[in-house]
Structures are given as C-alpha cells and as structure tokens.
Amino acid sequence: MLNIKQLSVAYEVIPVLHEVDLTVNKGEIVALVGSNGAGKTTLLNTVVGMMQPRSGDIAFNDVSLVKLPPHKIMARGLVLIPEGYRLFPYMTVRENLFLGAYQTHAWKKKEETIKWVHALFPILYERSNMQAAFLSGGEQQMLCIGRGLMSCPDLIMVDEPSIGLAPLLVENIYKALNQLRESQGLTILISEQSALRVLAYADRGYVMQEGRVILEDSTENLRNSELVQRAYLGK
C-alpha cells in the first residue's frame, strides 16, 4: 500500500534521512521506533509532501507521491496525525472535526463520519461545543486523531501519540487505534519513542537510528532483539 524506496532527505545541505526503505501493507499496524532525532518525523513529513526528498521514491497504491502537494496526497487517502496536536485552539471540537472533512468526498459524508468518530471517542461528543484550547492533553490527542479520520483515509500515520500523556490515556489511544484497524480496516503507521507500547499492538516494526532503518522484523522478534531491549526497553 505504502512503499518507500531508497529515500534520502536533507535540510538544505545537511543529510537527515539516508536511503530509507519501508513498506506498509493494507490492513497492517506498523511501528516506526526510534529515539528523538532518529528521523521519524522527517520521514512522515516527507511522505505527506511537507518536505521533498533528495532521491528515492514514495508510492501509495502504486502511484508516486514525490512532487505532489500535501492536499493532493491527502485526497488520495493518506493522512498524517501530527505530533503536538496542532489544533485550532479557539474553534470548537465540532468545528475542528469538520475541518478534517474539507475534501469534497469527505464533506458529503461528514455527518455519518462524525457519528463513528464520536462512537470511538465519546468524550468528543460531550465536548462538541467546547473550544479545543480547554481540552486536556488526552482529549486533544483524540481530537487530532478524530480530525484526521474525518477525511475518510485509507492509511493514517500517527506521530508520537503517547508523548506527554499519562499511561492510562496512552492505553486508551492505542486501543482506539487497534479498534480502527479491526472495525474499519484502516491501515496504520505509528511513529513512537515508546517501543514497549507500540510493539504490543503492531504487526511489524522498523527501528530507525540517525536517519537510517537499522532493523526490520515482526514485533515479536523486535521485542526479543538484544538491540531493542538495550536501547528502548531498558533491559
């Protein structure tokens, strides 16, 4: 579904990603594990067109995304849930959700879609008329995911969903993401520093270090990997 081949990216003259290969198949949850500064966010931003690669290719459903603007990539069904929420703080929860459905095909189904977003995150229904600025961190994360879902995507990329959240809220977020895969058939790529959490839900995983993929395997094998245990699981 998503195929990244030999992708290299730089900030001006400084190389950041080095010949990255990564594949996400339809219906999978795939983990992208790495410490802060490993290049995970740069990779996701490049996939959605916010940065342009020096070399390599990004294909989604066999169509190259390189040189496409972000809004056209989103229209193809690929959506990024960014780190740090990036909501419109003085708009209501309902208004923020509807902004995610601005594409024509999604706008036609917005009332239907918002019902299952509310079913997934009931607190968003309760907070419908509250400004986003007054939500808790966990509620803002739910709203950010819900806004992405309003675009009716085929694949969502979630960047650091657990950052700054209490463990119980993180668990609820991951259960919701898993439910999306099981009930809606959604394909999900999750970028995380917290390897233990994401590897409990993902099917496969990639480990990034200094802009390179250094390990790819099933989550079971990654959890048992000496490198992952030493670097990310504190063992």
SULPESUL-V79469 format. One record per residue. N is the residue number from 1. RES is the residue in one letter. PHI is phi in radians with two decimals (none if undefined). D_FIRST is the distance of its C-alpha to the first C-alpha in whole Angstrom. Layout:
# SULPESUL-V79469
{{N:RES:PHI:D_FIRST} {N:RES:PHI:D_FIRST}}
This chain:
# SULPESUL-V79469
{{1:M:none:0} {2:L:-2.04:4} {3:N:-2.25:6} {4:I:-1.91:10} {5:K:-2.24:13} {6:Q:0.87:17} {7:L:-1.44:16} {8:S:-2.15:20} {9:V:-2.38:21} {10:A:-2.38:25} {11:Y:-1.63:27} {12:E:0.96:30} {13:V:-1.77:31} {14:I:-1.69:30} {15:P:-1.13:27} {16:V:-2.11:24} {17:L:-2.00:21} {18:H:-2.22:22} {19:E:0.85:19} {20:V:-1.40:16} {21:D:-2.01:14} {22:L:-2.75:11} {23:T:-2.29:8} {24:V:-2.17:6} {25:N:-1.60:5} {26:K:-0.98:6} {27:G:1.48:9} {28:E:-1.54:10} {29:I:-1.90:12} {30:V:-2.04:12} {31:A:-1.67:15} {32:L:-2.11:16} {33:V:-1.83:20} {34:G:3.07:23} {35:S:-1.28:26} {36:N:-1.03:27} {37:G:1.60:26} {38:A:-1.29:24} {39:G:1.95:22} {40:K:-1.10:19} {41:T:-1.15:20} {42:T:-1.03:20} {43:L:-1.07:16} {44:L:-1.12:15} {45:N:-1.11:18} {46:T:-1.24:16} {47:V:-1.04:13} {48:V:-1.59:14} {49:G:1.51:17} {50:M:-1.40:20} {51:M:-2.36:21} {52:Q:-1.92:20} {53:P:-1.32:19} {54:R:-1.29:22} {55:S:-2.76:20} {56:G:1.68:17} {57:D:-2.47:14} {58:I:-2.23:11} {59:A:-2.09:8} {60:F:-2.18:6} {61:N:0.90:5} {62:D:1.19:7} {63:V:-2.05:10} {64:S:-1.19:11} {65:L:-1.69:12} {66:V:-1.05:15} {67:K:1.38:19} {68:L:-1.39:17} {69:P:-1.27:19} {70:P:-0.95:18} {71:H:-1.19:19} {72:K:-1.34:17} {73:I:-1.17:14} {74:M:-1.08:14} {75:A:-1.11:15} {76:R:-1.42:12} {77:G:1.82:11} {78:L:-2.04:10} {79:V:-2.28:13} {80:L:-1.77:15} {81:I:-1.69:18} {82:P:-1.31:20} {83:E:-1.18:23} {84:G:1.46:26} {85:Y:1.28:26} {86:R:0.93:27} {87:L:-1.52:28} {88:F:-1.63:31} {89:P:-1.11:34} {90:Y:-1.79:36} {91:M:-1.78:34} {92:T:-1.29:34} {93:V:-1.01:31} {94:R:-1.09:31} {95:E:-1.13:31} {96:N:-1.08:28} {97:L:-1.10:26} {98:F:-1.15:27} {99:L:-1.08:26} {100:G:-1.23:22} {101:A:-1.85:22} {102:Y:-1.24:24} {103:Q:-1.14:21} {104:T:-0.97:23} {105:H:-1.15:21} {106:A:-1.34:21} {107:W:-1.10:24} {108:K:-1.12:25} {109:K:-1.92:24} {110:K:-1.08:25} {111:E:-1.22:28} {112:E:-1.17:26} {113:T:-1.16:23} {114:I:-1.16:26} {115:K:-1.16:27} {116:W:-1.39:24} {117:V:-1.14:24} {118:H:-1.14:28} {119:A:-1.17:27} {120:L:-1.28:25} {121:F:-2.21:27} {122:P:-0.98:31} {123:I:-1.10:32} {124:L:-1.20:30} {125:Y:-1.18:32} {126:E:-1.11:36} {127:R:-1.74:35} {128:S:-0.85:34} {129:N:-1.75:37} {130:M:-1.57:37} {131:Q:-1.17:36} {132:A:-1.04:33} {133:A:-1.06:35} {134:F:-1.71:37} {135:L:-1.39:34} {136:S:-1.25:34} {137:G:-1.04:32} {138:G:-1.14:30} {139:E:-1.17:30} {140:Q:-1.15:29} {141:Q:-1.13:26} {142:M:-1.07:25} {143:L:-1.16:26} {144:C:-1.09:23} {145:I:-1.15:21} {146:G:-1.05:22} {147:R:-1.08:22} {148:G:-1.11:18} {149:L:-1.19:18} {150:M:-1.13:20} {151:S:-1.47:18} {152:C:1.01:16} {153:P:-1.36:13} {154:D:-1.70:9} {155:L:-2.44:9} {156:I:-2.03:12} {157:M:-1.95:13} {158:V:-1.93:16} {159:D:-1.71:19} {160:E:0.90:22} {161:P:-1.17:22} {162:S:-1.69:25} {163:I:-1.11:27} {164:G:1.36:31} {165:L:-1.88:30} {166:A:-1.16:33} {167:P:-0.93:31} {168:L:-1.14:32} {169:L:-1.16:30} {170:V:-1.06:27} {171:E:-1.04:27} {172:N:-1.13:27} {173:I:-1.10:24} {174:Y:-1.20:22} {175:K:-1.10:23} {176:A:-1.14:22} {177:L:-1.11:18} {178:N:-1.13:18} {179:Q:-1.11:20} {180:L:-1.08:17} {181:R:-1.16:15} {182:E:-1.29:17} {183:S:-1.61:19} {184:Q:-1.93:16} {185:G:1.22:13} {186:L:-1.29:12} {187:T:-1.65:9} {188:I:-2.39:11} {189:L:-2.02:11} {190:I:-2.05:15} {191:S:-1.66:17} {192:E:-2.61:21} {193:Q:-1.45:24} {194:S:-1.42:25} {195:A:-1.10:24} {196:L:-1.01:26} {197:R:-1.18:24} {198:V:-1.21:20} {199:L:-1.26:21} {200:A:-1.31:22} {201:Y:-2.01:19} {202:A:-1.39:16} {203:D:-1.51:15} {204:R:-2.41:15} {205:G:-2.64:16} {206:Y:-2.16:16} {207:V:-1.94:20} {208:M:-1.88:21} {209:Q:-2.64:24} {210:E:0.91:26} {211:G:1.40:22} {212:R:-2.21:21} {213:V:-1.44:19} {214:I:-1.83:22} {215:L:-2.75:20} {216:E:-2.44:17} {217:D:-3.01:18} {218:S:-1.13:18} {219:T:-1.14:19} {220:E:-1.08:23} {221:N:-1.18:23} {222:L:-1.15:22} {223:R:-1.10:25} {224:N:-1.59:27} {225:S:-1.22:27} {226:E:-1.07:30} {227:L:-1.08:28} {228:V:-1.16:26} {229:Q:-1.09:30} {230:R:-1.27:32} {231:A:-1.50:30} {232:Y:-2.17:28} {233:L:-1.91:30} {234:G:1.17:33} {235:K:-1.90:34}}
